[in-house]
Amino acid sequence: MADFVPRKKRKRKKHNPFLDWLAYIALRVLVVFLYLFDVETNLNTACFLGRGLWKHYHRGRKRALDNLRASFPEKSEQWLRQTGQRSFEHIVMLAVDVLFTPRLVKKYNWRNYSRYKTVERAKWLMQEGRGLLMITGHYSNFEIMGYLMGLFGFNVYSVARPLDNKFINKYLYEVRRRAGQRIIDKKGATELMAKVSSTGATLCFIADQDAGKKGLFVDFFGRKASTYKSIGLLAVTNNIPIVVGYSRRVGNRFYFEIGVNRIIFPEEWAEKDKPVEWVTAEYTKSIEKFVREDPSQYWWLHRRWKHRPKEEVRKL
């Protein structure tokens, strides 16, 4: 058994308000420049920038390839590299999507930008107002789902981590809120989530983030991944159904297939010995299912498998 020396926690760098403000001004100038061109032109530019990011961001490229190799051991190296590069393109395209969504998508033209697959039952559950948890992953344009639900007056709250730059954070929050979407800051959100869900609202989560050493370790692409307990605990405690959905880009266009591939109802976990663990594993399995349908749109860059279960660490 190896001896492990505990690492000192890195001190968070203090943000310089002036530099944050300059970054915000630069973003606003960039937005004005981007609006001189149509969204498809900007998306093509985003693909070019994504390829540049893939080429020059060595640490991120290595992490993405390591994750892809472990998740798809049967695939060729050429496929892994093509999928990884395309994943980087999708990440940059999302930035364009976020800026253009309020400008383009309206109540009268939403069909020009989206199509839907098996969403009817989820829609009726939301309209019943009994409370619902909606889950997705870091996949394609995950932001547009919350925007569309807010646009059509659904009682929707999204749980999100605030950005470190408070000026940019406020600006992007306003972009989200413009269509009626409401945001709950991830910090200190646990108590608020229970209160909000009790009103019959739909709570939206990005549910594929590493949850640290204290998370629940469930299978994700054949490996244990630390996953937050709070979603499963909220569902089981309050008997709230969970909808697993996705938004998938079609081609290089500002056009998306929005679908639901799983609804988990309270009666399914009622007789389980460990309902929170079962729910967490079940929705994670559903996220994996829609990612496998087009892996190139997933964020292989992020550190989904950062923390390992204790039994794995002991074997080292």
ZADO-1210 file (C-alpha; in nm, 4 decimals, padded with zeros to 6 digits):
<atoms>
<atom x="00.0000" y="00.0000" z="00.0000" code="MET" pos="1"/>
<atom x="00.1359" y="00.3391" z="-00.0967" code="ALA" pos="2"/>
<atom x="00.1722" y="00.6216" z="00.1508" code="ASP" pos="3"/>
<atom x="-00.0350" y="00.9241" z="00.0587" code="PHE" pos="4"/>
<atom x="00.0651" y="01.2701" z="00.1695" code="VAL" pos="5"/>
<atom x="-00.2424" y="01.4926" z="00.1984" code="PRO" pos="6"/>
<atom x="-00.2276" y="01.7845" z="-00.0387" code="ARG" pos="7"/>
<atom x="-00.2727" y="02.1337" z="00.0893" code="LYS" pos="8"/>
<atom x="-00.5826" y="02.3005" z="-00.0433" code="LYS" pos="9"/>
<atom x="-00.5034" y="02.5696" z="-00.2907" code="ARG" pos="10"/>
<atom x="-00.6049" y="02.9137" z="-00.1825" code="LYS" pos="11"/>
<atom x="-00.8561" y="03.0685" z="-00.4159" code="ARG" pos="12"/>
<atom x="-00.7161" y="03.3666" z="-00.5950" code="LYS" pos="13"/>
<atom x="-00.8815" y="03.6915" z="-00.5029" code="LYS" pos="14"/>
<atom x="-01.0519" y="03.8512" z="-00.7967" code="HIS" pos="15"/>
<atom x="-00.9499" y="04.1981" z="-00.9011" code="ASN" pos="16"/>
<atom x="-01.2782" y="04.3906" z="-00.9525" code="PRO" pos="17"/>
<atom x="-01.1184" y="04.6175" z="-01.2119" code="PHE" pos="18"/>
<atom x="-00.9907" y="04.3247" z="-01.4207" code="LEU" pos="19"/>
<atom x="-01.3303" y="04.1545" z="-01.3872" code="ASP" pos="20"/>
<atom x="-01.4977" y="04.4717" z="-01.5117" code="TRP" pos="21"/>
<atom x="-01.2563" y="04.4912" z="-01.8082" code="LEU" pos="22"/>
<atom x="-01.3373" y="04.1295" z="-01.8950" code="ALA" pos="23"/>
<atom x="-01.7077" y="04.2144" z="-01.8826" code="TYR" pos="24"/>
<atom x="-01.6595" y="04.5154" z="-02.1142" code="ILE" pos="25"/>
<atom x="-01.4591" y="04.2963" z="-02.3534" code="ALA" pos="26"/>
<atom x="-01.7448" y="04.0443" z="-02.3568" code="LEU" pos="27"/>
<atom x="-02.0028" y="04.3143" z="-02.4360" code="ARG" pos="28"/>
<atom x="-01.7858" y="04.4482" z="-02.7202" code="VAL" pos="29"/>
<atom x="-01.7483" y="04.0932" z="-02.8521" code="LEU" pos="30"/>
<atom x="-02.1259" y="04.0448" z="-02.8421" code="VAL" pos="31"/>
<atom x="-02.1805" y="04.3612" z="-03.0476" code="VAL" pos="32"/>
<atom x="-01.9276" y="04.2331" z="-03.3014" code="PHE" pos="33"/>
<atom x="-02.0875" y="03.8878" z="-03.3176" code="LEU" pos="34"/>
<atom x="-02.4301" y="04.0398" z="-03.3826" code="TYR" pos="35"/>
<atom x="-02.2943" y="04.1887" z="-03.7055" code="LEU" pos="36"/>
<atom x="-02.3055" y="03.8352" z="-03.8488" code="PHE" pos="37"/>
<atom x="-02.5783" y="03.5718" z="-03.8630" code="ASP" pos="38"/>
<atom x="-02.5757" y="03.2848" z="-03.6162" code="VAL" pos="39"/>
<atom x="-02.4696" y="03.0203" z="-03.8703" code="GLU" pos="40"/>
<atom x="-02.1583" y="03.2220" z="-03.9613" code="THR" pos="41"/>
<atom x="-02.0746" y="03.2553" z="-03.5918" code="ASN" pos="42"/>
<atom x="-02.1228" y="02.8818" z="-03.5385" code="LEU" pos="43"/>
<atom x="-01.8802" y="02.8059" z="-03.8213" code="ASN" pos="44"/>
<atom x="-01.6302" y="03.0424" z="-03.6572" code="THR" pos="45"/>
<atom x="-01.6923" y="02.8645" z="-03.3250" code="ALA" pos="46"/>
<atom x="-01.6047" y="02.5318" z="-03.4888" code="CYS" pos="47"/>
<atom x="-01.2778" y="02.6832" z="-03.6137" code="PHE" pos="48"/>
<atom x="-01.1987" y="02.8126" z="-03.2632" code="LEU" pos="49"/>
<atom x="-01.2902" y="02.4749" z="-03.1144" code="GLY" pos="50"/>
<atom x="-01.0398" y="02.3044" z="-03.3422" code="ARG" pos="51"/>
<atom x="-00.7789" y="02.5571" z="-03.2323" code="GLY" pos="52"/>
<atom x="-00.8609" y="02.4860" z="-02.8683" code="LEU" pos="53"/>
<atom x="-00.8224" y="02.1137" z="-02.9336" code="TRP" pos="54"/>
<atom x="-00.4835" y="02.1694" z="-03.0945" code="LYS" pos="55"/>
<atom x="-00.3328" y="02.4046" z="-02.8368" code="HIS" pos="56"/>
<atom x="-00.5006" y="02.3161" z="-02.5038" code="TYR" pos="57"/>
<atom x="-00.2804" y="02.0131" z="-02.4401" code="HIS" pos="58"/>
<atom x="-00.3950" y="01.9309" z="-02.0872" code="ARG" pos="59"/>
<atom x="-00.7624" y="01.9478" z="-02.1844" code="GLY" pos="60"/>
<atom x="-00.7066" y="01.7390" z="-02.4965" code="ARG" pos="61"/>
<atom x="-00.5255" y="01.4724" z="-02.2950" code="LYS" pos="62"/>
<atom x="-00.8045" y="01.4613" z="-02.0360" code="ARG" pos="63"/>
<atom x="-01.0709" y="01.4297" z="-02.3057" code="ALA" pos="64"/>
<atom x="-00.8809" y="01.1504" z="-02.4825" code="LEU" pos="65"/>
<atom x="-00.8199" y="00.9640" z="-02.1550" code="ASP" pos="66"/>
<atom x="-01.1922" y="00.9811" z="-02.0764" code="ASN" pos="67"/>
<atom x="-01.2874" y="00.8687" z="-02.4268" code="LEU" pos="68"/>
<atom x="-01.0400" y="00.5771" z="-02.4284" code="ARG" pos="69"/>
<atom x="-01.1731" y="00.4511" z="-02.0955" code="ALA" pos="70"/>
<atom x="-01.5371" y="00.4929" z="-02.2064" code="SER" pos="71"/>
<atom x="-01.4983" y="00.3469" z="-02.5568" code="PHE" pos="72"/>
<atom x="-01.2105" y="00.0943" z="-02.5380" code="PRO" pos="73"/>
<atom x="-01.3300" y="-00.0736" z="-02.8568" code="GLU" pos="74"/>
<atom x="-01.2985" y="00.2398" z="-03.0733" code="LYS" pos="75"/>
<atom x="-01.0023" y="00.3299" z="-03.2951" code="SER" pos="76"/>
<atom x="-00.7608" y="00.6100" z="-03.2107" code="GLU" pos="77"/>
<atom x="-00.8832" y="00.8013" z="-03.5159" code="GLN" pos="78"/>
<atom x="-01.2440" y="00.7851" z="-03.3928" code="TRP" pos="79"/>
<atom x="-01.1404" y="00.8952" z="-03.0439" code="LEU" pos="80"/>
<atom x="-00.9547" y="01.1990" z="-03.1785" code="ARG" pos="81"/>
<atom x="-01.2339" y="01.2975" z="-03.4169" code="GLN" pos="82"/>
<atom x="-01.4912" y="01.2670" z="-03.1374" code="THR" pos="83"/>
<atom x="-01.2752" y="01.4622" z="-02.8935" code="GLY" pos="84"/>
<atom x="-01.2121" y="01.7441" z="-03.1399" code="GLN" pos="85"/>
<atom x="-01.5809" y="01.7669" z="-03.2260" code="ARG" pos="86"/>
<atom x="-01.6603" y="01.7809" z="-02.8534" code="SER" pos="87"/>
<atom x="-01.4390" y="02.0907" z="-02.8238" code="PHE" pos="88"/>
<atom x="-01.6208" y="02.2475" z="-03.1182" code="GLU" pos="89"/>
<atom x="-01.9554" y="02.1937" z="-02.9438" code="HIS" pos="90"/>
<atom x="-01.8290" y="02.3618" z="-02.6266" code="ILE" pos="91"/>
<atom x="-01.7401" y="02.6810" z="-02.8174" code="VAL" pos="92"/>
<atom x="-02.0648" y="02.6652" z="-03.0170" code="MET" pos="93"/>
<atom x="-02.2594" y="02.6678" z="-02.6900" code="LEU" pos="94"/>
<atom x="-02.1194" y="03.0139" z="-02.6137" code="ALA" pos="95"/>
<atom x="-02.2643" y="03.1402" z="-02.9431" code="VAL" pos="96"/>
<atom x="-02.5952" y="02.9655" z="-02.8697" code="ASP" pos="97"/>
<atom x="-02.6317" y="03.1339" z="-02.5298" code="VAL" pos="98"/>
<atom x="-02.5769" y="03.4803" z="-02.6750" code="LEU" pos="99"/>
<atom x="-02.8088" y="03.4306" z="-02.9725" code="PHE" pos="100"/>
<atom x="-03.0971" y="03.2378" z="-02.8130" code="THR" pos="101"/>
<atom x="-03.2890" y="03.5397" z="-02.6710" code="PRO" pos="102"/>
<atom x="-03.2288" y="03.7276" z="-02.9954" code="ARG" pos="103"/>
<atom x="-03.3625" y="03.4500" z="-03.2197" code="LEU" pos="104"/>
<atom x="-03.6068" y="03.2239" z="-03.0366" code="VAL" pos="105"/>
<atom x="-03.9543" y="03.3680" z="-02.9791" code="LYS" pos="106"/>
<atom x="-04.2975" y="03.2241" z="-02.9084" code="LYS" pos="107"/>
<atom x="-04.4010" y="03.2615" z="-03.2702" code="TYR" pos="108"/>
<atom x="-04.0961" y="03.0949" z="-03.4317" code="ASN" pos="109"/>
<atom x="-03.9629" y="02.8281" z="-03.1936" code="TRP" pos="110"/>
<atom x="-04.0407" y="02.5562" z="-03.4485" code="ARG" pos="111"/>
<atom x="-03.7747" y="02.7066" z="-03.6747" code="ASN" pos="112"/>
<atom x="-03.5087" y="02.6126" z="-03.4222" code="TYR" pos="113"/>
<atom x="-03.6234" y="02.2932" z="-03.2511" code="SER" pos="114"/>
<atom x="-03.7977" y="01.9599" z="-03.2889" code="ARG" pos="115"/>
<atom x="-03.9233" y="01.7308" z="-03.0117" code="TYR" pos="116"/>
<atom x="-03.9097" y="01.3613" z="-02.9303" code="LYS" pos="117"/>
<atom x="-04.1188" y="01.1815" z="-02.6635" code="THR" pos="118"/>
<atom x="-04.1739" y="01.4957" z="-02.4549" code="VAL" pos="119"/>
<atom x="-04.5547" y="01.4923" z="-02.4221" code="GLU" pos="120"/>
<atom x="-04.5797" y="01.3036" z="-02.0937" code="ARG" pos="121"/>
<atom x="-04.3156" y="01.5229" z="-01.9313" code="ALA" pos="122"/>
<atom x="-04.5018" y="01.8324" z="-02.0508" code="LYS" pos="123"/>
<atom x="-04.8275" y="01.7152" z="-01.8893" code="TRP" pos="124"/>
<atom x="-04.6483" y="01.6364" z="-01.5639" code="LEU" pos="125"/>
<atom x="-04.5140" y="01.9916" z="-01.5570" code="MET" pos="126"/>
<atom x="-04.8580" y="02.1360" z="-01.6250" code="GLN" pos="127"/>
<atom x="-05.0090" y="01.9360" z="-01.3384" code="GLU" pos="128"/>
<atom x="-04.7954" y="02.1417" z="-01.1010" code="GLY" pos="129"/>
<atom x="-04.7156" y="01.8648" z="-00.8547" code="ARG" pos="130"/>
<atom x="-04.3423" y="01.9171" z="-00.8692" code="GLY" pos="131"/>
<atom x="-04.0859" y="01.7674" z="-01.1036" code="LEU" pos="132"/>
<atom x="-03.7097" y="01.7276" z="-01.1266" code="LEU" pos="133"/>
<atom x="-03.5610" y="01.7637" z="-01.4745" code="MET" pos="134"/>
<atom x="-03.2103" y="01.6332" z="-01.5314" code="ILE" pos="135"/>
<atom x="-02.9602" y="01.6543" z="-01.8137" code="THR" pos="136"/>
<atom x="-02.5838" y="01.6509" z="-01.8602" code="GLY" pos="137"/>
<atom x="-02.3069" y="01.8647" z="-02.0110" code="HIS" pos="138"/>
<atom x="-02.4245" y="01.7784" z="-02.3580" code="TYR" pos="139"/>
<atom x="-02.4708" y="01.9998" z="-02.6638" code="SER" pos="140"/>
<atom x="-02.6851" y="02.3076" z="-02.5849" code="ASN" pos="141"/>
<atom x="-02.8265" y="02.2135" z="-02.2439" code="PHE" pos="142"/>
<atom x="-02.9157" y="02.5798" z="-02.1806" code="GLU" pos="143"/>
<atom x="-03.1895" y="02.6054" z="-02.4434" code="ILE" pos="144"/>
<atom x="-03.4242" y="02.3635" z="-02.2644" code="MET" pos="145"/>
<atom x="-03.4624" y="02.5896" z="-01.9628" code="GLY" pos="146"/>
<atom x="-03.4995" y="02.8909" z="-02.1894" code="TYR" pos="147"/>
<atom x="-03.7836" y="02.7322" z="-02.3901" code="LEU" pos="148"/>
<atom x="-03.9693" y="02.6176" z="-02.0789" code="MET" pos="149"/>
<atom x="-03.9473" y="02.9669" z="-01.9332" code="GLY" pos="150"/>
<atom x="-04.0550" y="03.1191" z="-02.2659" code="LEU" pos="151"/>
<atom x="-04.3826" y="02.9250" z="-02.2570" code="PHE" pos="152"/>
<atom x="-04.4619" y="03.0092" z="-01.8978" code="GLY" pos="153"/>
<atom x="-04.3727" y="02.6853" z="-01.7214" code="PHE" pos="154"/>
<atom x="-04.2892" y="02.7244" z="-01.3546" code="ASN" pos="155"/>
<atom x="-03.9178" y="02.6466" z="-01.3921" code="VAL" pos="156"/>
<atom x="-03.6124" y="02.7012" z="-01.1740" code="TYR" pos="157"/>
<atom x="-03.2576" y="02.6111" z="-01.2775" code="SER" pos="158"/>
<atom x="-02.9902" y="02.5310" z="-01.0223" code="VAL" pos="159"/>
<atom x="-02.6605" y="02.6821" z="-01.1421" code="ALA" pos="160"/>
<atom x="-02.3153" y="02.7598" z="-01.0101" code="ARG" pos="161"/>
<atom x="-02.2421" y="03.1362" z="-01.0224" code="PRO" pos="162"/>
<atom x="-01.9393" y="03.2482" z="-01.2208" code="LEU" pos="163"/>
<atom x="-01.6443" y="03.3988" z="-01.0339" code="ASP" pos="164"/>
<atom x="-01.6687" y="03.7207" z="-01.2361" code="ASN" pos="165"/>
<atom x="-01.9745" y="03.8890" z="-01.0832" code="LYS" pos="166"/>
<atom x="-02.0228" y="04.1284" z="-01.3772" code="PHE" pos="167"/>
<atom x="-02.0304" y="03.8547" z="-01.6402" code="ILE" pos="168"/>
<atom x="-02.2350" y="03.6356" z="-01.4073" code="ASN" pos="169"/>
<atom x="-02.5037" y="03.9043" z="-01.3723" code="LYS" pos="170"/>
<atom x="-02.5120" y="03.9624" z="-01.7485" code="TYR" pos="171"/>
<atom x="-02.5521" y="03.5919" z="-01.8325" code="LEU" pos="172"/>
<atom x="-02.8141" y="03.5470" z="-01.5605" code="TYR" pos="173"/>
<atom x="-03.0144" y="03.8273" z="-01.7201" code="GLU" pos="174"/>
<atom x="-02.9905" y="03.6498" z="-02.0556" code="VAL" pos="175"/>
<atom x="-03.1428" y="03.3422" z="-01.8928" code="ARG" pos="176"/>
<atom x="-03.4095" y="03.5333" z="-01.7022" code="ARG" pos="177"/>
<atom x="-03.5261" y="03.7265" z="-02.0075" code="ARG" pos="178"/>
<atom x="-03.7663" y="03.4495" z="-02.1065" code="ALA" pos="179"/>
<atom x="-03.8972" y="03.3840" z="-01.7555" code="GLY" pos="180"/>
<atom x="-03.6418" y="03.1286" z="-01.6404" code="GLN" pos="181"/>
<atom x="-03.5478" y="03.1607" z="-01.2733" code="ARG" pos="182"/>
<atom x="-03.2058" y="03.0753" z="-01.1317" code="ILE" pos="183"/>
<atom x="-03.1134" y="02.9304" z="-00.7939" code="ILE" pos="184"/>
<atom x="-02.7464" y="02.9653" z="-00.7021" code="ASP" pos="185"/>
<atom x="-02.5929" y="02.6270" z="-00.6342" code="LYS" pos="186"/>
<atom x="-02.4281" y="02.7583" z="-00.3188" code="LYS" pos="187"/>
<atom x="-02.6698" y="02.7080" z="-00.0330" code="GLY" pos="188"/>
<atom x="-02.9444" y="02.5791" z="-00.2619" code="ALA" pos="189"/>
<atom x="-03.0331" y="02.2652" z="-00.0638" code="THR" pos="190"/>
<atom x="-03.2955" y="02.4255" z="00.1604" code="GLU" pos="191"/>
<atom x="-03.4400" y="02.6358" z="-00.1213" code="LEU" pos="192"/>
<atom x="-03.4826" y="02.3323" z="-00.3481" code="MET" pos="193"/>
<atom x="-03.7221" y="02.1608" z="-00.1086" code="ALA" pos="194"/>
<atom x="-03.9279" y="02.4796" z="-00.0666" code="LYS" pos="195"/>
<atom x="-03.9457" y="02.5452" z="-00.4402" code="VAL" pos="196"/>
<atom x="-04.0395" y="02.1875" z="-00.5289" code="SER" pos="197"/>
<atom x="-04.3212" y="02.1953" z="-00.2718" code="SER" pos="198"/>
<atom x="-04.4854" y="02.4736" z="-00.4737" code="THR" pos="199"/>
<atom x="-04.5189" y="02.2412" z="-00.7739" code="GLY" pos="200"/>
<atom x="-04.2348" y="02.3958" z="-00.9724" code="ALA" pos="201"/>
<atom x="-03.9939" y="02.2107" z="-01.2000" code="THR" pos="202"/>
<atom x="-03.6325" y="02.2118" z="-01.0816" code="LEU" pos="203"/>
<atom x="-03.3657" y="02.1705" z="-01.3510" code="CYS" pos="204"/>
<atom x="-03.0219" y="02.0243" z="-01.2844" code="PHE" pos="205"/>
<atom x="-02.7001" y="01.9491" z="-01.4700" code="ILE" pos="206"/>
<atom x="-02.6476" y="01.6157" z="-01.2988" code="ALA" pos="207"/>
<atom x="-02.3161" y="01.4823" z="-01.4305" code="ASP" pos="208"/>
<atom x="-02.0640" y="01.6750" z="-01.2206" code="GLN" pos="209"/>
<atom x="-01.8056" y="01.5159" z="-00.9940" code="ASP" pos="210"/>
<atom x="-01.9383" y="01.5333" z="-00.6371" code="ALA" pos="211"/>
<atom x="-01.6119" y="01.4766" z="-00.4528" code="GLY" pos="212"/>
<atom x="-01.5203" y="01.2100" z="-00.2008" code="LYS" pos="213"/>
<atom x="-01.8586" y="01.2214" z="-00.0266" code="LYS" pos="214"/>
<atom x="-02.0692" y="01.1674" z="-00.3378" code="GLY" pos="215"/>
<atom x="-02.2474" y="00.8477" z="-00.4347" code="LEU" pos="216"/>
<atom x="-02.0330" y="00.6369" z="-00.6681" code="PHE" pos="217"/>
<atom x="-02.2441" y="00.4930" z="-00.9501" code="VAL" pos="218"/>
<atom x="-02.1592" y="00.3435" z="-01.2891" code="ASP" pos="219"/>
<atom x="-02.1052" y="00.5828" z="-01.5767" code="PHE" pos="220"/>
<atom x="-01.9510" y="00.4418" z="-01.8942" code="PHE" pos="221"/>
<atom x="-01.8226" y="00.1370" z="-01.7081" code="GLY" pos="222"/>
<atom x="-01.6491" y="00.3269" z="-01.4291" code="ARG" pos="223"/>
<atom x="-01.7587" y="00.4526" z="-01.0909" code="LYS" pos="224"/>
<atom x="-01.8319" y="00.8262" z="-01.0933" code="ALA" pos="225"/>
<atom x="-01.8966" y="01.0409" z="-00.7865" code="SER" pos="226"/>
<atom x="-02.2496" y="01.1838" z="-00.8112" code="THR" pos="227"/>
<atom x="-02.4433" y="01.4277" z="-00.5910" code="TYR" pos="228"/>
<atom x="-02.6874" y="01.2730" z="-00.3429" code="LYS" pos="229"/>
<atom x="-02.9114" y="01.5805" z="-00.3244" code="SER" pos="230"/>
<atom x="-03.1164" y="01.5091" z="-00.6368" code="ILE" pos="231"/>
<atom x="-03.2038" y="01.1533" z="-00.5404" code="GLY" pos="232"/>
<atom x="-03.2645" y="01.2545" z="-00.1801" code="LEU" pos="233"/>
<atom x="-03.5002" y="01.5349" z="-00.2861" code="LEU" pos="234"/>
<atom x="-03.6933" y="01.3018" z="-00.5174" code="ALA" pos="235"/>
<atom x="-03.7263" y="01.0180" z="-00.2649" code="VAL" pos="236"/>
<atom x="-03.8095" y="01.2410" z="00.0331" code="THR" pos="237"/>
<atom x="-04.0819" y="01.4300" z="-00.1526" code="ASN" pos="238"/>
<atom x="-04.2008" y="01.1604" z="-00.3976" code="ASN" pos="239"/>
<atom x="-04.1185" y="01.3732" z="-00.7015" code="ILE" pos="240"/>
<atom x="-04.0792" y="01.2189" z="-01.0498" code="PRO" pos="241"/>
<atom x="-03.7508" y="01.2673" z="-01.2338" code="ILE" pos="242"/>
<atom x="-03.7375" y="01.3459" z="-01.6050" code="VAL" pos="243"/>
<atom x="-03.4115" y="01.2815" z="-01.7902" code="VAL" pos="244"/>
<atom x="-03.3870" y="01.4881" z="-02.1082" code="GLY" pos="245"/>
<atom x="-03.1414" y="01.6194" z="-02.3613" code="TYR" pos="246"/>
<atom x="-03.0919" y="01.8798" z="-02.6317" code="SER" pos="247"/>
<atom x="-02.8945" y="01.7582" z="-02.9353" code="ARG" pos="248"/>
<atom x="-02.7639" y="01.9844" z="-03.2100" code="ARG" pos="249"/>
<atom x="-02.8535" y="01.8878" z="-03.5659" code="VAL" pos="250"/>
<atom x="-02.5525" y="01.9480" z="-03.7908" code="GLY" pos="251"/>
<atom x="-02.3663" y="02.2748" z="-03.7397" code="ASN" pos="252"/>
<atom x="-02.6902" y="02.4701" z="-03.7280" code="ARG" pos="253"/>
<atom x="-02.8744" y="02.6577" z="-03.4570" code="PHE" pos="254"/>
<atom x="-03.1327" y="02.3787" z="-03.4555" code="TYR" pos="255"/>
<atom x="-03.1914" y="02.1182" z="-03.1853" code="PHE" pos="256"/>
<atom x="-03.3676" y="01.7924" z="-03.1174" code="GLU" pos="257"/>
<atom x="-03.5058" y="01.8088" z="-02.7648" code="ILE" pos="258"/>
<atom x="-03.6087" y="01.4780" z="-02.6164" code="GLY" pos="259"/>
<atom x="-03.6914" y="01.2812" z="-02.3024" code="VAL" pos="260"/>
<atom x="-03.5456" y="00.9327" z="-02.2747" code="ASN" pos="261"/>
<atom x="-03.6535" y="00.8389" z="-01.9209" code="ARG" pos="262"/>
<atom x="-03.9111" y="00.9323" z="-01.6568" code="ILE" pos="263"/>
<atom x="-03.8503" y="00.7793" z="-01.3132" code="ILE" pos="264"/>
<atom x="-04.1674" y="00.7620" z="-01.1029" code="PHE" pos="265"/>
<atom x="-04.1843" y="00.7295" z="-00.7216" code="PRO" pos="266"/>
<atom x="-04.3481" y="00.3858" z="-00.7391" code="GLU" pos="267"/>
<atom x="-04.0335" y="00.2526" z="-00.9068" code="GLU" pos="268"/>
<atom x="-03.8152" y="00.3150" z="-00.6028" code="TRP" pos="269"/>
<atom x="-04.0811" y="00.2525" z="-00.3362" code="ALA" pos="270"/>
<atom x="-03.9663" y="-00.1041" z="-00.2636" code="GLU" pos="271"/>
<atom x="-03.5932" y="-00.0533" z="-00.3145" code="LYS" pos="272"/>
<atom x="-03.3613" y="-00.1175" z="-00.0190" code="ASP" pos="273"/>
<atom x="-03.1502" y="00.1874" z="-00.1011" code="LYS" pos="274"/>
<atom x="-03.3821" y="00.4154" z="-00.3001" code="PRO" pos="275"/>
<atom x="-03.1482" y="00.7180" z="-00.3174" code="VAL" pos="276"/>
<atom x="-02.8638" y="00.5063" z="-00.4558" code="GLU" pos="277"/>
<atom x="-03.0991" y="00.3348" z="-00.7015" code="TRP" pos="278"/>
<atom x="-03.2429" y="00.6640" z="-00.8288" code="VAL" pos="279"/>
<atom x="-02.8954" y="00.8135" z="-00.8709" code="THR" pos="280"/>
<atom x="-02.7723" y="00.5110" z="-01.0642" code="ALA" pos="281"/>
<atom x="-03.0863" y="00.5057" z="-01.2791" code="GLU" pos="282"/>
<atom x="-03.0758" y="00.8663" z="-01.3976" code="TYR" pos="283"/>
<atom x="-02.6990" y="00.8417" z="-01.4533" code="THR" pos="284"/>
<atom x="-02.7602" y="00.5372" z="-01.6738" code="LYS" pos="285"/>
<atom x="-03.0150" y="00.7400" z="-01.8724" code="SER" pos="286"/>
<atom x="-02.7658" y="01.0236" z="-01.9245" code="ILE" pos="287"/>
<atom x="-02.5155" y="00.7703" z="-02.0552" code="GLU" pos="288"/>
<atom x="-02.7767" y="00.6344" z="-02.2952" code="LYS" pos="289"/>
<atom x="-02.8381" y="00.9663" z="-02.4750" code="PHE" pos="290"/>
<atom x="-02.4640" y="01.0493" z="-02.4753" code="VAL" pos="291"/>
<atom x="-02.3924" y="00.7190" z="-02.6531" code="ARG" pos="292"/>
<atom x="-02.6313" y="00.8188" z="-02.9318" code="GLU" pos="293"/>
<atom x="-02.3855" y="01.0962" z="-03.0285" code="ASP" pos="294"/>
<atom x="-02.0766" y="01.1028" z="-02.8038" code="PRO" pos="295"/>
<atom x="-01.9240" y="01.3951" z="-02.9965" code="SER" pos="296"/>
<atom x="-02.1648" y="01.6387" z="-02.8273" code="GLN" pos="297"/>
<atom x="-02.0599" y="01.5466" z="-02.4716" code="TYR" pos="298"/>
<atom x="-01.8104" y="01.7496" z="-02.2670" code="TRP" pos="299"/>
<atom x="-01.5325" y="01.4899" z="-02.2392" code="TRP" pos="300"/>
<atom x="-01.3115" y="01.7734" z="-02.1209" code="LEU" pos="301"/>
<atom x="-01.4592" y="01.7949" z="-01.7731" code="HIS" pos="302"/>
<atom x="-01.3310" y="01.5874" z="-01.4834" code="ARG" pos="303"/>
<atom x="-01.6260" y="01.3544" z="-01.4378" code="ARG" pos="304"/>
<atom x="-01.4165" y="01.0731" z="-01.2868" code="TRP" pos="305"/>
<atom x="-01.1855" y="01.2926" z="-01.0768" code="LYS" pos="306"/>
<atom x="-01.2538" y="01.1285" z="-00.7387" code="HIS" pos="307"/>
<atom x="-01.2328" y="00.7536" z="-00.6882" code="ARG" pos="308"/>
<atom x="-01.4152" y="00.5225" z="-00.4448" code="PRO" pos="309"/>
<atom x="-01.2290" y="00.4301" z="-00.1285" code="LYS" pos="310"/>
<atom x="-01.1964" y="00.0669" z="-00.2335" code="GLU" pos="311"/>
<atom x="-01.0081" y="00.1707" z="-00.5481" code="GLU" pos="312"/>
<atom x="-00.7738" y="00.3968" z="-00.3520" code="VAL" pos="313"/>
<atom x="-00.6961" y="00.1196" z="-00.1019" code="ARG" pos="314"/>
<atom x="-00.5783" y="-00.1101" z="-00.3809" code="LYS" pos="315"/>
<atom x="-00.3112" y="00.1378" z="-00.4903" code="LEU" pos="316"/>
</atoms>
